[in-house]
Structures are given as structure tokens and as C-alpha cells.
């Protein structure tokens, strides 16, 4: 049975609910690549969902910052304001859950694969590094232990194919067929705050038996999510960007 791969939900319960409804009946387990919180106005419902529904999850930089285990020095003003707000909004149980999230990469193994696949937030070498261009992965191949790694952090759906002679960008066509001669870094995109020009929630379905990754987008109630951000007193820009997907 395929797996649901999600990342960067960022406290956006409307986007999460739309994603789960769209994927209903199409997966056996859920794996998350981090950043449950930050930016959005519903951190507790999202964390509570993750606590009960995910088979495995790695931490993101906003999970660290919003739980109070990391400094906010590298955050811009909007991100810092949302992290401070989220710290005060989280219940003690949800804050503890975020504090205890494991650092990636995290190996997932199953009957379908001898080596399994990895979950990471940013780069497998540094969870805070953004993998944006092929040059960012130029020296990464020798450090990858599996053919397939899922990563997030950039909020851009797609990824990269690593061949012996270089790195190529993967465009999020509907279905990616995994071939044995290559290694893959696959980004399902952001559920709660896409930044690739498409405001729809992004996620992926991975089918180990068929060796495919299906990229999916789904519309959600952006107006409601944005209104909650404004009602919470969070920066206006965090609401505005949801409409543009930037």
C-alpha cells in the first residue's frame, strides 16, 4: 500500500484537512518531513494530528524554534513573531512532542525494500540547509545511503535526480517513475505554505511496489486560514502570501 508524504504544514489546519480528504483511501501510513508549526494560526490541532496519525516524522527548524529549543536569531521578523506567538499558544504536551522529534535523516524500512528510504527536513547533511538548485547537491551523492530520500524545507514541490555524471532537477509532473540507476531527492512540497507559485496544498504519494512518486495539489480554504492568521495578530504578510503561493 502506498505512503502519504507530507511536509511543512506550518499550523495550517485547513490545508492539512484538504490534503487528508484528497488522499483518503490511497495510503497505509503517513510520513512527515517536519515543520508542523510556525506561520499558521492552528499549531495545536496540527501537532495533535501528528501525534496520533503519523508513522514517522523528523523535526524541522520551526519545530525547534517554536518549542523553545532553538534560537530565533536567524529568523526574519515575520518568522520570529510567529515563533514567539506559537510558543505561547502551544499546550505543554504539544511543546514536549516537538522538543522530542528526531533529527533527520530517519530511515524507514519495510517489506517492499531492502534498504528503505530516508526522511529529512533539509539536506541530509544539515537539516537547516536549503536544497534549491542542482549545484546545492553537487557533492551530496557519496553521503546518501538509500536510493530515495524525501526532503522539505524549501516549500517547492519537485526534487532532484542524482546520476553519476551530474544532478538534474525533477519537475513535479503527475507521476515520477523511479529507475534503478539513479538516486532521488524528492520534495513533496509544502502543505501549509507553498512557495512555488501555486497556492494549493502540496503533497506526494509514494508507492514502493510500483516504484512511483505521485505529486499532488489540492485547493483548500485559503480565506479561512488567512483570516485566522490576522485574527491571531500575526504579521499580515503571512496571510497574504497564502493567496499567491510565494
VMD Tcl script that draws the C-alpha trace (Angstrom):
set ca {
  {0.00 0.00 0.00}
  {1.34 3.46 -0.85}
  {2.53 6.03 1.70}
  {1.38 9.61 2.19}
  {4.34 12.01 2.34}
  {3.72 15.49 3.76}
  {5.92 18.38 4.83}
  {5.86 21.97 6.06}
  {2.27 22.09 7.32}
  {3.07 25.20 9.37}
  {-0.03 25.32 11.54}
  {-2.41 25.41 8.58}
  {-5.21 23.04 9.56}
  {-7.38 23.96 6.55}
  {-4.65 22.88 4.14}
  {-3.96 19.71 6.14}
  {-7.61 18.69 6.22}
  {-7.94 19.23 2.46}
  {-4.83 17.13 1.88}
  {-6.11 14.26 4.02}
  {-9.50 14.35 2.30}
  {-7.88 14.28 -1.15}
  {-5.60 11.36 -0.21}
  {-8.23 9.37 1.70}
  {-8.14 5.64 0.98}
  {-4.93 5.87 -1.05}
  {-2.27 5.19 1.60}
  {-1.43 2.92 4.53}
  {0.93 5.13 6.55}
  {1.78 8.83 6.84}
  {5.32 10.17 6.97}
  {6.10 13.83 7.72}
  {9.23 15.83 6.95}
  {8.85 18.41 9.69}
  {7.78 22.00 10.32}
  {4.41 21.18 11.77}
  {4.19 24.67 13.23}
  {5.20 28.27 12.63}
  {3.46 30.87 10.44}
  {-0.07 29.44 10.76}
  {-2.67 30.01 13.46}
  {-3.53 26.40 14.37}
  {-0.37 24.83 15.84}
  {-2.16 22.69 18.42}
  {-4.62 20.93 16.07}
  {-1.78 20.16 13.65}
  {0.54 18.78 16.35}
  {-2.29 16.74 17.86}
  {-2.94 15.23 14.43}
  {0.75 14.39 14.03}
  {0.88 12.75 17.44}
  {-1.93 10.37 16.57}
  {-1.67 9.85 12.81}
  {1.95 9.80 11.61}
  {4.04 6.65 11.40}
  {7.28 8.66 11.50}
  {8.28 12.31 11.49}
  {11.50 14.31 11.61}
  {11.86 17.74 13.13}
  {12.03 20.98 11.18}
  {13.71 24.25 12.09}
  {10.37 25.83 13.03}
  {9.55 22.87 15.26}
  {12.79 23.53 17.13}
  {12.26 27.27 17.32}
  {8.61 27.13 18.35}
  {9.25 24.55 21.06}
  {11.88 26.85 22.55}
  {14.82 24.54 21.91}
  {16.46 26.79 19.34}
  {17.36 30.45 18.98}
  {15.34 32.82 16.79}
  {18.39 34.82 15.70}
  {18.37 33.52 12.11}
  {14.63 34.09 11.62}
  {13.28 37.11 9.76}
  {10.88 39.42 11.58}
  {7.70 37.63 10.46}
  {9.05 34.19 11.25}
  {10.29 35.39 14.62}
  {6.93 36.94 15.50}
  {5.09 33.76 14.56}
  {7.52 31.61 16.56}
  {7.05 33.75 19.68}
  {3.27 33.59 19.25}
  {3.34 29.82 18.67}
  {5.44 29.25 21.79}
  {2.76 30.92 23.87}
  {-0.09 29.12 22.07}
  {1.22 25.55 22.30}
  {0.00 23.28 25.06}
  {2.68 21.75 27.26}
  {2.02 18.30 25.76}
  {2.39 19.53 22.21}
  {5.51 21.52 23.06}
  {7.08 18.41 24.58}
  {6.21 16.42 21.46}
  {8.01 18.96 19.28}
  {11.02 19.00 21.59}
  {11.39 15.24 21.25}
  {11.10 14.98 17.48}
  {14.13 13.20 15.98}
  {16.62 14.88 13.74}
  {16.74 13.59 10.19}
  {17.65 11.74 8.17}
  {15.46 8.97 9.54}
  {15.42 5.57 7.84}
  {12.11 3.91 7.00}
  {12.28 0.22 6.18}
  {9.61 -2.24 5.09}
  {8.94 -5.47 3.30}
  {8.91 -3.72 -0.07}
  {12.55 -2.62 0.10}
  {15.81 -3.95 1.49}
  {17.32 -0.52 2.15}
  {14.14 1.51 2.64}
  {14.09 5.27 2.19}
  {15.10 8.30 4.24}
  {13.14 11.21 5.67}
  {14.90 14.57 6.03}
  {13.81 18.14 6.58}
  {16.53 20.00 4.70}
  {19.76 18.47 3.46}
  {20.66 15.03 4.88}
  {23.98 16.61 5.90}
  {22.44 19.66 7.59}
  {18.73 19.89 8.35}
  {18.84 23.70 8.04}
  {20.32 23.74 4.52}
  {18.02 24.55 1.59}
  {18.34 22.30 -1.47}
  {17.17 24.74 -4.14}
  {19.36 24.15 -7.21}
  {21.34 21.24 -8.69}
  {24.55 22.88 -7.50}
  {23.35 22.53 -3.90}
  {23.56 18.72 -4.35}
  {26.82 18.58 -6.28}
  {28.77 16.83 -3.52}
  {25.88 15.10 -1.76}
  {25.72 11.78 -3.62}
  {28.54 9.98 -1.72}
  {26.72 10.64 1.55}
  {23.37 9.15 0.52}
  {22.77 5.62 1.81}
  {19.48 4.96 0.03}
  {18.21 5.46 -3.48}
  {15.34 7.62 -2.27}
  {15.31 10.49 0.22}
  {12.29 12.69 0.86}
  {13.05 16.24 1.98}
  {11.19 19.51 2.54}
  {12.18 22.93 3.92}
  {12.11 24.78 0.57}
  {8.30 24.63 0.14}
  {8.91 23.85 -3.55}
  {7.46 20.65 -5.00}
  {9.78 18.57 -7.17}
  {13.28 17.46 -6.27}
  {16.44 16.19 -7.91}
  {17.77 13.16 -9.77}
  {21.38 12.30 -8.99}
  {23.24 10.49 -11.77}
  {26.91 9.62 -11.99}
  {27.51 12.48 -14.38}
  {25.57 15.18 -12.55}
  {22.36 16.37 -10.94}
  {19.10 17.16 -12.73}
  {16.04 18.93 -11.41}
  {12.82 16.92 -11.14}
  {9.76 18.83 -12.25}
  {6.57 17.80 -10.45}
  {4.85 16.01 -13.31}
  {1.95 13.86 -12.09}
  {3.96 10.65 -11.67}
  {7.71 10.12 -11.23}
  {8.95 6.62 -12.13}
  {11.98 5.65 -10.06}
  {14.73 3.96 -12.05}
  {17.42 1.74 -10.56}
  {20.46 3.57 -11.91}
  {19.75 6.86 -10.14}
  {19.37 8.33 -6.69}
  {16.48 10.62 -5.91}
  {15.89 13.56 -3.59}
  {12.13 14.12 -3.69}
  {10.32 17.13 -2.25}
  {6.54 16.68 -1.83}
  {6.13 20.44 -1.47}
  {4.51 22.31 1.39}
  {1.05 21.50 2.66}
  {0.55 24.75 4.52}
  {2.63 27.43 2.80}
  {3.65 26.63 -0.81}
  {6.31 28.86 -2.34}
  {6.40 27.62 -5.93}
  {3.76 29.94 -7.32}
  {0.84 27.56 -6.75}
  {-1.20 28.31 -3.61}
  {-2.75 24.85 -3.50}
  {-1.60 22.46 -0.77}
  {1.14 20.12 -2.00}
  {1.92 16.54 -1.05}
  {3.07 13.21 -2.54}
  {2.03 9.57 -2.63}
  {4.91 7.07 -2.71}
  {4.24 3.53 -3.97}
  {7.21 1.26 -3.14}
  {5.82 -1.72 -5.05}
  {5.28 0.29 -8.24}
  {8.36 2.45 -7.60}
  {6.47 5.65 -8.29}
  {6.01 9.03 -6.63}
  {2.80 10.87 -7.46}
  {2.89 14.63 -6.96}
  {-0.46 16.11 -5.96}
  {-2.02 19.54 -5.38}
  {-5.34 20.29 -3.76}
  {-7.24 23.55 -3.18}
  {-8.22 24.48 0.35}
  {-9.97 27.30 2.19}
  {-7.20 29.89 1.93}
  {-9.53 32.66 3.05}
  {-10.24 30.92 6.35}
  {-6.58 30.12 7.02}
  {-5.56 33.71 6.25}
  {-8.34 35.17 8.39}
  {-7.18 33.13 11.38}
  {-3.65 34.47 10.96}
  {-4.92 38.04 11.04}
  {-7.26 37.36 13.96}
  {-4.30 35.99 15.94}
  {-2.43 39.25 15.42}
  {0.30 37.62 13.32}
  {2.04 39.58 10.53}
  {-0.22 40.43 7.63}
  {2.31 39.14 5.13}
  {1.91 35.61 6.44}
  {-1.76 35.74 5.46}
  {-1.20 37.48 2.12}
  {1.37 35.01 0.82}
  {-1.06 32.10 1.13}
  {-3.11 33.51 -1.74}
  {-0.11 33.69 -4.07}
  {1.87 30.60 -3.13}
  {5.09 32.54 -2.66}
}
mol new
graphics top color blue
foreach p $ca { graphics top sphere $p radius 0.5 }
foreach p [lrange $ca 0 end-1] q [lrange $ca 1 end] { graphics top cylinder $p $q radius 0.2 }
display resetview
